[in-house]
Amino acid sequence: MQVEFFHDVICSFCFPMSYRMRKVAEKYPKLEIIHRSFALGWEKEQFIQQFGSHEAVKPEVIHHWENANQNDDEHRFNIEGMKEQDFLFPTSKNGLKAAKAAGMIADQDTYWAVFDGLQQALFVENRDISDLTVIEEVVKKTSIDFDDWKVQFDNPETEQAVMEDLQRVEAYGIQGAPAIVVNQKYLISGAQPQEVIEQTIEQIAEEEGFQLKGLTIMGTDAAACNMIDGKWVCD
């Protein structure tokens, strides 16, 4: 069962949602989780259009952090630390490209590692994750080959891949992040509680005829050796 996880590195509610989706992935390993880009502020021009100036973004967004921190199961946001920083609020572009590049040369788990590393750097460590130096430091903490990643990050096809995700956002009609799309037809919108995510996925799996756990037994029973109460019992 395919699960498309739409998120942005600067999205405060994506931080707790990613934490929960990791638990979902661990509980239901048969799910195919694909990470997709969602840009809240691709470049500073988008911030200016939305907020009137780039300088106006941080005070407004820090208020969002307070709500997201309440939503977060671990309440990890360092809000006071962010207030003390003097850099303008990061844009989405470089962080989304960084995570996409990781996924393109490795796999979705590596994408996730870079994505979560960038969010940790912003929301807990209060670092400017649009700064390439900061991004590179985050990438170097993962298992990815840095030189290969850097080549892919600079490759125009990486930005094109991000733009294709954004086109998918528009095609699906997704209005906000985080968002989960299952089998290209079911939408789970927002940072839902863990139990709601799991109940919804289980309901969809039942409707789709997808077995989330274990194996479907085919054919009839036949002679076999089994371990019962610590002893071999053979038919």
N, C-alpha and C positions, 0 to 999 in steps of 0.2 A: 504494500500500500504506500503510495507516494505522498510525502508530506513536504510541501514547500513552505519554508520559514522565511518570511519577509521581515527584514529589520535594517536598522541604520546604526552605525557605530556611535552616533551622537544622540540616539533616542533613549531617553531615561527609562521609559517603561519596557524597552527591549532588554534592559539589564536584568531585571527579575524574571522576565519571560525566558531568556536564554538559560538561566539557572534551572528553571522548571523543565524546559524542553530537554535538557541533559538527563534529568531524571526519567522523563518519558522515554527517551531513547534507550536508557538502561533497562527500563521495565519491559519495553516492547522492541527488542532488537531486530525484529523483522521489518520495522518501518524503514523506508528509504527516505531519509531526511536530506533535502536539497536546500541550500542556503541561497536566498535571493536578496538583492539590494533594494532598499527603499531610501530615497534621499529627502530628508527634511530641509536641508540647506546645501544644495550641491556646491555652489560657490557663493561668495559674499553678495553677489547681485540678488540672489533669492532672499537672503536675509534682509537686505535693504527694502525689497518689495514688501516683505511681510511685516517688518518691524519699524521701518522708516530709516534705520541706520544699523550698521553692524554693531555699534557700541550699545545699542538698546537691547540686544539679544540676551546678554548674560543675566541682567536683573530679572527679566521675564522667565527665562529658562530655569533659573535657580528656584523660583517658586514652583515650577513643575517638579523639580527634584524632591522637594519636600513631600509632595503627594506620592511620587514614585518610591521614595524611601519607606513610606508607610505600606506601600504595596509589596515591597521587597521582603521576602521571607527572612533574610538575614540583616536587614536594615543597614546596608553597607555603604550608603552614600556619605561622602565627606563634604557636607554642605558648607560648613564654616571654612574649611580649607580652600574651597573653590572661591569663596568670597574674597579671600586674601590674594588671589592670583590676579596679575595685571594684564594677561593676554586676552584678546578678544575671543569670543566663543568659537570653537572650531567649526569649520564647514565639513561636509560629508565626503567630498570627492576623494581626497587622498586615502582616507581610512577605508572607504569602500573598495577602492582600487587595490589597496594592500591585501585585504581579505580575499578578494576575487583572484588576484595573482597567485596567492597561496593555494587556493582550490584548483586553479588551472594546472599547476605543475605538480600537485600532489593529490589530495582528495578532499572530500567534504569535512572530514574530521580536522584536517589541517586548516581549512578555511575557518572552522569554528574556533580553533585554538588562537588564531590571529585576531579574529573578531572579539572574542572574550578578553584577550590580552589588551586590546585597544580600549574596550569599555572599562576594564579595571584601571587602566592608566588614567582615563578621564574622570570617572565617577568616584574612585577611591584615592588615587594618587594625585588627582587634579593637575594633570599634564595636558599640554596642547597637542592633541592627537591629529591635528592637521599639519603639524611640523614634521617634515620628513626625518629629521634626526630622531625624534621620539618614536615615530613609526618603525624605523629601522631597529631601534633598541628593543622594541616589543617583538618584532619578527625574530631577532637573534636569540630570544629566550625560548623559542619553539624549536621543534626538531627539524624544521625545514632547512634546506641548503640555501644559505643567504644569497650567494652569488647567482644561483638559478632564479631565486625569487626576484632579485633586483632586475635581472634581464626581463623577466615576465612583467614586472611592474611597469617598466618603461615601454613595453611593447604596446602599440596602439590598439591591438586586439583586446587587451585587458579592459581598457575604458569602453570599448565597443560592447564587450560582454556585460559590463555594468549597465550600459544604456539599454541593452536588450532586456535586462531584468526590469528596468523602469518602464519599458514599453509593455511588459507583461503586467505590471501593476495597473497600468491604464486599461489594458484589455480586460483584466478581471474586474475592474471598477473598484479596486481597493482604495479606501479613503485615508487610512492611517496605519501606523505601525505601533506595536508588532501585529502581524497577521499570519495566520496559518491557513493554507489552502490544501485540502486533502483530495487527492485524485482529480484535481482540476475542477471540482464542482462543489465542495463544501468549504465554508469559510468559518474559521474561529478567529474572532476579532478582539484585539486588545490583550492586555496582560491578565489573563484569566487565572483563577486559583488552580492549584495543581489537580485537585479532585475533579474540577470541571473539565479541564483538558483531557484527563484520562477517561472520564465518563463519556465525553463527546467522541473521542477516538474509538472507544469500545462500541458505542452505538453505531458509528459509521462503519466499523469493521463488520458488525453484524448485518447491516444493510447491504454491504458490498460482498458479503460471503467470504470475508478474509479472516483467516485464523491468526490471531496475534501471537499466540504462544504455542509451543509444542508442535507435534506433527499430526497430520491427518492419517489415520490408519486405513490402509487400503488392503483389499483382499480378505482372506480368512486367517484365523490363527493356525500356526503350524508348530511342529515340534521345535523346542528351543531349550537352552540352558538359561536359567534365571538366578539372580542373587536374591534370596529371601531370608531375612533375618540373619544376614551375614554368612549364609551357607549356599553352596551351589545346589540347585534343584533342577534336574534335567528330565524332560519328558521322555 
